[in-house]
Amino acid sequence: MRPYAENYRQWILSQKEDDSRLLRGQALVEAENWAEGKSLSFQDGEFLAASRTLQRKEELAETEIQAELEREKKEKEAAERARRIEGKAKQKAEKQLVTARKRMRLGVVVLSVTLAITGLLGIGAFIELQTAHKNTNELNQSIDKIKKLSAVASQLQQKGKTNEANQFLNIAGLVLQDKINNSQLKEALLNSSFILGYQYLADADKDQNQKQDLESAERNFTKSLEELSIIENKIDKTFDNLATLVYINYVKGKSEERSNKSKALADYKKAFYYISSLKSKFKSNVELFSLNVNILYNGNADIVALLYRKLKELDSSNKDYAKPLKKHLLNELDYLMQQQRWREANLKNGKFIFYSAGKEEQGYLDLTDIRNFNCKDLKQLDTLWVNNSKGYFGYSVQKKIYLSKKNSLDFNWEERVKIGNDKYNDFTKSVGWKGQDGKVLGYEELPMNLSGAGRKKISMKGELPVGDRGENLVIMRGIFLRLETCKL
């Protein structure tokens, strides 16, 4: 007899419209475990599928509420950061203007005196005065652009594009801190950031005004690129300059792509050359992600990953671009784990799995994908989890716990059913996916934490990595069997 018979009956009587009769939580898990390996009716399958869909929607709704609260927090932080940047820009402008005025007054005095003595000294003072004017004007123009860039960042923040907003604030910070001494490079960076910012906003709003701003920015960018090309080969190859050249050439390629893919590919290849040069200077695999003022990486605003993907897309016959992208994604995982950012690492882990299996668009793996998953990639993932957690997280850690609870690895891939009895519930409780009362914890309820800082609950051993189908016995047994095949 169905363990959910009454709910099922009432749901059918409501013509499948009464969602209150659908299963959730532990009741759904028990029903799915009961149904495994059985030949169910079509309506039974519909009932269980509808229950799973509803539960996922409710979990996502809760996740969205938490994300909205986090987004509001980040909006306030970004707005405050933008105000600080504008304040610094104003202070710097005022200081420079005071200095310039003093030089101008001094220049006038010197000019008056020296004209009586010699014309040569008067000309020198005049040139110095003109230089002061020019430097002040250039500074004022940069500050105006920084203020506009901060405004773009604020708009992006309001659209929920927090990572992109922070990236533009980082660019403003890079310019304000005088990290880029070359004026042509600085100008090209500011203009390229406007292009990317207006593209983001135009995509989000379909706003004609944003498109006009974008066209204006593109004209300015083209002019600054012409000036940059004259001195580009003479620019010092510092970390900040190389990162800036990567960014500029990526944006140039993105702008060209709409009209000329060949030119865009050439720009992307140039950016690839600069990122390769930058990485050759690093002492560790994670240094790219921890640059002091980072304009290439800010969470999902990952210019390097986007660059590699564009190269793969436009030059698909060249297999060399797949390797650096895969390595980049693994290095990002390593960085997040070293920073103890386990929740972000878990999300990136899932994305890497989809990329490795060629299932990014599908967004999930079926049993065939798991059975054929790349052993080398699986081992690299597991090594990162185990090493960075000091043996607390990882697929191999989970497998040991699974087997210690007298579970079996026997599995029929073709019929997609488990063989033998299991104590799978004991495993899920041991790794913290279920409470001791048997209730399945939602994704946001999992601590994903090792430090206990701020009195946060500490994860149980083997909690991570976990997917949104982590409690599914068939999926997990398939993963553990693949680990066995891969000798992990």
C-alpha positions in Angstrom: 0.0 0.0 0.0 1.2 3.5 -0.8 2.5 5.3 2.3 1.0 8.5 0.8 -2.4 6.9 -0.2 -4.7 9.5 1.4 -2.8 12.5 0.0 -2.7 10.9 -3.4 -6.4 10.1 -3.3 -7.4 13.7 -2.3 -5.0 15.1 -5.0 -6.6 13.0 -7.7 -10.1 14.0 -6.5 -9.1 17.7 -6.8 -8.2 17.1 -10.4 -4.5 17.5 -9.4 -5.0 21.1 -8.4 -4.8 20.8 -4.5 -1.2 21.5 -3.8 -1.7 21.1 -0.1 -2.0 17.4 -0.7 1.5 17.1 -2.3 4.3 15.7 -0.2 7.2 17.7 1.3 10.2 17.1 3.5 10.6 13.7 5.2 7.2 12.5 3.8 8.5 13.0 0.2 11.9 11.4 0.9 10.2 8.3 2.4 7.7 8.1 -0.5 10.6 8.3 -3.1 12.6 5.7 -1.2 9.5 3.4 -1.2 8.9 4.0 -4.9 12.4 3.1 -6.0 12.6 -0.1 -8.0 8.7 -0.3 -8.2 6.6 -0.2 -11.3 4.4 2.8 -10.5 1.3 4.0 -12.4 1.6 7.2 -14.5 -0.4 9.1 -12.0 1.8 8.0 -9.1 4.8 9.3 -11.1 2.9 12.6 -11.7 2.1 12.9 -8.0 5.7 12.4 -6.8 7.1 14.6 -9.6 4.6 17.4 -8.7 5.6 17.0 -5.0 9.3 17.3 -5.8 8.7 20.4 -8.0 6.6 22.1 -5.4 9.2 21.5 -2.7 11.9 22.8 -4.9 9.9 25.9 -5.6 9.3 26.5 -1.9 13.0 26.0 -1.2 13.9 28.5 -4.0 11.4 31.0 -2.7 13.0 30.8 0.8 16.5 31.1 -0.9 15.2 34.2 -2.8 14.0 35.8 0.4 17.5 35.3 2.0 19.1 36.5 -1.2 17.0 39.6 -1.2 18.0 40.4 2.4 21.7 39.8 1.5 21.2 41.9 -1.7 19.8 44.8 0.4 22.8 44.6 2.8 25.2 44.6 -0.2 23.4 47.6 -1.7 23.9 49.6 1.4 27.6 48.6 1.5 28.1 49.5 -2.2 26.3 52.8 -1.8 28.5 53.7 1.1 31.6 52.6 -0.8 30.5 54.8 -3.8 30.1 57.8 -1.4 33.5 57.2 0.0 35.0 57.0 -3.5 33.3 60.2 -4.5 34.4 61.9 -1.3 38.1 60.9 -1.9 37.8 62.1 -5.5 36.5 65.5 -4.4 39.2 65.8 -1.7 41.9 64.9 -4.2 40.5 67.4 -6.8 40.4 70.2 -4.3 44.0 69.5 -3.1 45.2 69.4 -6.7 43.4 72.6 -7.5 44.9 74.4 -4.5 48.4 73.2 -5.6 47.8 74.3 -9.2 46.6 77.7 -8.1 49.7 78.2 -6.0 51.9 77.2 -9.0 49.9 79.5 -11.2 50.4 82.5 -8.8 54.1 81.6 -8.5 54.3 81.3 -12.2 52.9 84.8 -12.7 55.3 86.3 -10.2 58.3 84.5 -11.7 57.2 85.5 -15.2 57.0 89.2 -14.2 60.4 89.2 -12.6 62.2 87.2 -15.2 60.8 89.1 -18.1 62.8 92.1 -16.8 66.0 89.9 -16.7 65.6 87.4 -19.5 63.0 86.1 -21.9 64.2 82.6 -21.5 63.2 82.3 -17.8 59.8 83.8 -18.6 59.1 81.2 -21.3 60.1 78.4 -18.8 57.6 79.8 -16.2 54.9 80.0 -18.8 55.5 76.4 -19.9 55.3 75.3 -16.2 52.1 77.2 -15.8 50.6 75.5 -18.9 51.6 72.1 -17.6 49.9 72.8 -14.3 46.7 73.7 -16.2 46.9 70.6 -18.3 47.5 68.3 -15.4 44.6 69.9 -13.4 42.2 69.5 -16.4 43.2 65.9 -16.9 42.6 65.2 -13.2 39.2 66.9 -13.2 38.2 64.9 -16.3 39.2 61.6 -14.5 37.3 62.6 -11.4 34.2 63.4 -13.4 34.4 59.9 -15.0 35.0 58.3 -11.6 31.8 59.9 -10.3 29.9 58.7 -13.3 31.3 55.2 -12.9 30.2 55.2 -9.3 26.7 56.2 -10.5 26.8 53.3 -13.0 27.8 51.0 -10.1 24.9 52.2 -8.0 22.5 51.5 -10.8 23.9 48.0 -11.3 23.6 47.4 -7.6 19.9 48.3 -7.7 19.5 45.8 -10.6 20.9 43.0 -8.4 24.3 42.9 -10.2 26.3 43.2 -7.1 29.5 41.6 -8.4 29.5 43.8 -11.5 28.9 46.9 -9.4 31.9 46.0 -7.1 34.1 45.5 -10.2 33.5 49.0 -11.3 34.1 50.4 -7.9 37.4 48.5 -7.9 38.3 50.2 -11.2 37.5 53.6 -9.6 39.7 52.7 -6.7 42.5 51.6 -9.0 42.5 55.0 -10.7 42.1 57.0 -7.4 45.0 55.2 -5.8 47.2 56.2 -8.7 48.0 52.5 -9.4 48.1 53.3 -13.1 50.5 56.0 -13.9 50.2 56.0 -17.7 47.5 58.6 -18.6 46.6 56.8 -21.9 46.1 53.5 -20.2 44.0 55.1 -17.4 41.8 56.8 -19.9 41.2 53.6 -21.9 40.4 51.7 -18.7 37.8 54.3 -17.7 36.2 54.4 -21.1 36.2 50.6 -21.4 34.5 50.2 -18.0 31.7 52.6 -19.2 31.1 50.3 -22.2 30.8 47.2 -20.1 28.6 49.0 -17.5 26.2 50.5 -20.1 26.0 47.1 -21.8 25.0 45.5 -18.5 22.4 48.2 -17.9 21.1 48.1 -21.5 20.7 44.3 -21.2 18.8 44.6 -18.0 16.5 47.5 -18.9 16.3 47.5 -22.7 16.5 51.3 -22.2 17.1 53.6 -25.2 18.9 56.1 -23.1 21.4 53.5 -21.9 22.0 52.6 -25.6 22.7 56.2 -26.3 25.2 56.4 -23.4 26.7 53.2 -24.7 27.2 54.7 -28.2 28.8 57.8 -26.7 31.1 55.6 -24.5 32.1 53.5 -27.6 33.2 56.7 -29.4 35.3 57.8 -26.5 36.8 54.3 -26.1 37.8 54.2 -29.8 39.6 57.5 -29.4 41.4 56.4 -26.3 42.5 53.2 -28.0 44.1 55.1 -30.8 46.1 57.1 -28.3 47.0 54.0 -26.3 48.2 52.0 -29.4 51.0 54.6 -29.9 52.7 53.8 -26.5 51.3 50.4 -25.6 54.5 48.5 -26.2 56.4 50.9 -23.9 54.1 50.4 -20.9 55.7 48.8 -17.8 54.4 45.3 -17.3 53.3 45.6 -13.7 50.5 43.5 -12.2 48.0 46.4 -12.4 49.0 47.4 -15.9 48.8 43.9 -17.2 45.4 43.4 -15.6 44.2 46.6 -17.1 45.4 45.6 -20.6 43.5 42.3 -20.2 40.4 44.2 -19.3 40.6 46.7 -22.1 41.2 44.1 -24.8 38.4 41.9 -23.5 36.0 44.9 -23.7 37.3 45.8 -27.1 36.6 42.2 -28.3 33.2 42.2 -26.8 32.4 45.5 -28.6 33.7 44.2 -31.9 31.9 40.9 -31.7 28.6 42.3 -32.8 29.9 43.5 -36.1 33.2 41.6 -36.8 33.9 38.3 -35.1 37.3 38.0 -36.7 38.5 41.3 -35.2 36.9 40.3 -31.9 38.8 37.0 -31.9 42.1 39.0 -32.5 41.3 41.2 -29.5 40.4 38.2 -27.3 43.7 36.6 -28.3 45.6 39.8 -27.3 43.8 39.7 -24.0 44.8 36.1 -23.6 48.4 37.0 -24.2 48.3 39.6 -21.5 46.6 37.3 -19.0 49.2 34.6 -19.7 51.9 37.2 -19.0 50.2 38.3 -15.8 49.9 34.7 -14.6 53.5 34.0 -15.3 54.4 36.5 -12.6 52.3 34.9 -9.9 53.8 32.8 -7.2 50.7 30.7 -6.5 47.6 29.5 -8.4 45.2 31.6 -6.4 47.0 35.0 -6.7 44.8 36.2 -9.5 41.8 36.1 -7.1 43.5 38.0 -4.3 44.9 41.0 -6.2 44.7 44.1 -4.0 42.4 46.0 -6.3 40.9 43.4 -8.5 39.3 44.4 -11.8 39.4 41.0 -13.3 37.6 38.9 -10.7 34.7 39.6 -8.4 32.6 36.6 -7.8 30.4 36.0 -10.9 32.0 39.1 -12.6 34.9 37.0 -13.8 36.5 38.6 -16.8 39.1 35.8 -17.1 36.5 33.0 -17.3 34.4 35.1 -19.7 37.5 35.6 -21.9 38.3 31.9 -22.0 34.7 31.1 -22.9 34.7 33.6 -25.7 37.9 32.1 -27.1 36.4 28.6 -27.0 33.3 29.9 -28.7 34.9 31.9 -31.5 37.9 29.5 -32.1 36.2 26.2 -31.4 38.7 24.2 -33.5 41.5 25.2 -31.0 41.3 22.9 -28.1 44.0 24.8 -26.1 41.4 27.2 -24.6 39.5 24.5 -22.7 42.5 23.6 -20.5 43.1 27.1 -19.0 39.4 27.6 -18.4 39.2 24.3 -16.5 42.3 25.2 -14.5 41.0 28.7 -13.8 37.7 27.2 -12.4 39.6 24.8 -10.2 41.9 27.6 -9.0 38.9 29.7 -8.1 37.5 26.7 -6.1 40.9 26.4 -4.3 40.9 30.1 -3.5 37.3 30.1 -2.1 38.1 27.1 0.1 41.3 28.6 1.4 39.2 31.6 2.3 36.8 29.3 4.2 34.0 30.5 1.9 32.4 27.0 1.8 29.0 28.0 0.6 30.3 29.8 -2.4 32.8 26.9 -3.0 29.9 24.4 -3.0 28.0 26.4 -5.7 31.1 26.7 -7.8 31.8 23.0 -7.3 28.4 22.2 -8.9 29.1 24.6 -11.8 32.5 23.0 -12.4 30.9 19.5 -12.5 28.4 20.7 -15.1 31.2 22.2 -17.2 33.3 19.1 -17.0 30.4 16.9 -18.0 29.3 19.3 -20.8 26.0 19.8 -19.1 26.1 23.5 -18.3 22.9 24.3 -20.2 21.1 21.2 -18.8 22.1 22.1 -15.3 22.0 18.6 -13.8 23.6 15.2 -14.3 21.8 12.0 -15.0 23.1 8.6 -14.1 24.8 8.2 -17.5 26.7 11.4 -16.9 27.8 10.2 -13.5 28.9 6.9 -14.8 31.1 8.5 -17.4 32.4 11.5 -15.4 36.0 12.4 -15.9 38.1 10.6 -13.3 40.9 13.1 -13.3 38.5 16.0 -12.7 36.7 14.1 -10.0 40.0 13.4 -8.3 41.1 17.0 -8.5 37.8 18.2 -7.0 38.0 15.7 -4.2 41.7 16.6 -3.4 40.7 20.3 -3.1 37.9 19.5 -0.7 40.0 17.1 1.4 43.1 19.2 1.6 41.5 22.6 2.3 39.2 21.1 4.9 41.9 19.0 6.5 40.0 15.8 5.8 36.6 17.1 6.9 34.9 17.5 3.5 35.1 15.7 0.2 33.6 12.9 -1.9 36.0 10.3 -0.6 35.2 11.4 2.9 31.5 10.9 2.2 32.1 7.5 0.7 33.9 6.3 3.8 31.0 7.4 6.0 28.5 5.8 3.6 30.3 2.5 3.8 30.9 2.7 7.5 27.1 2.7 7.9 26.9 -0.7 6.2 25.6 0.7 2.9 26.4 -1.1 -0.3 28.0 0.0 -3.6 26.1 -2.7 -5.6 24.2 -0.9 -8.4 22.7 -1.8 -11.7 23.4 1.1 -14.1 21.2 -0.1 -16.9 18.1 -0.7 -14.8 19.0 2.3 -12.5 18.1 0.5 -9.3 20.0 -0.2 -6.1 20.7 -3.8 -5.1 20.6 -5.0 -1.5 19.5 -3.3 1.7 20.8 0.0 2.9 21.1 2.2 5.9 21.1 5.3 3.8 19.2 7.4 6.4 22.0 6.7 8.9 24.4 8.1 6.3 22.4 11.3 5.7 22.1 11.9 9.4 25.8 11.4 9.9 26.8 14.0 7.3 24.1 16.5 8.5 21.7 16.4 5.5 19.0 15.2 7.9 18.4 16.1 11.5 18.3 13.3 14.1 14.5 13.6 13.9 14.8 12.4 10.3 13.8 15.8 8.8 15.6 16.7 5.6 17.4 20.0 6.0 16.9 22.6 3.2 20.0 23.9 1.4 20.1 27.2 3.3 19.7 25.3 6.6 23.1 23.5 6.1 25.8 25.3 8.1 28.6 25.0 5.5 31.0 26.2 8.2 34.1 24.9 9.9 35.2 27.8 12.1 32.2 28.3 14.4 32.9 32.0 14.2 30.0 34.2 15.3 28.5 31.3 17.2 27.5 29.7 13.9 26.8 26.0 13.9 29.7 23.9 12.7 29.1 21.5 9.8 29.2 17.7 10.4 32.0 15.7 8.8 31.2 14.9 5.2 28.5 17.6 4.8 30.1 19.0 1.7 30.0 18.9 -1.3 26.2 18.6 -1.6 23.8 19.2 -4.5 20.1 20.0 -4.5 19.5 16.2 -5.0 22.1 15.2 -2.3 19.5 13.2 -0.3 18.7 11.0 -3.4 20.0 7.5 -2.7 20.3 6.5 -6.4 22.2 9.6 -7.4 24.6 9.3 -4.4 25.2 5.6 -4.9 26.0 6.3 -8.5 28.6 9.0 -7.4 30.1 6.6 -4.8 30.3 3.8 -7.4 32.1 6.2 -9.8 34.5 7.1 -7.0 35.2 3.4 -6.7 35.8 3.0 -10.4 38.1 6.0 -10.3 40.0 4.5 -7.4 39.1 7.3 -4.9 
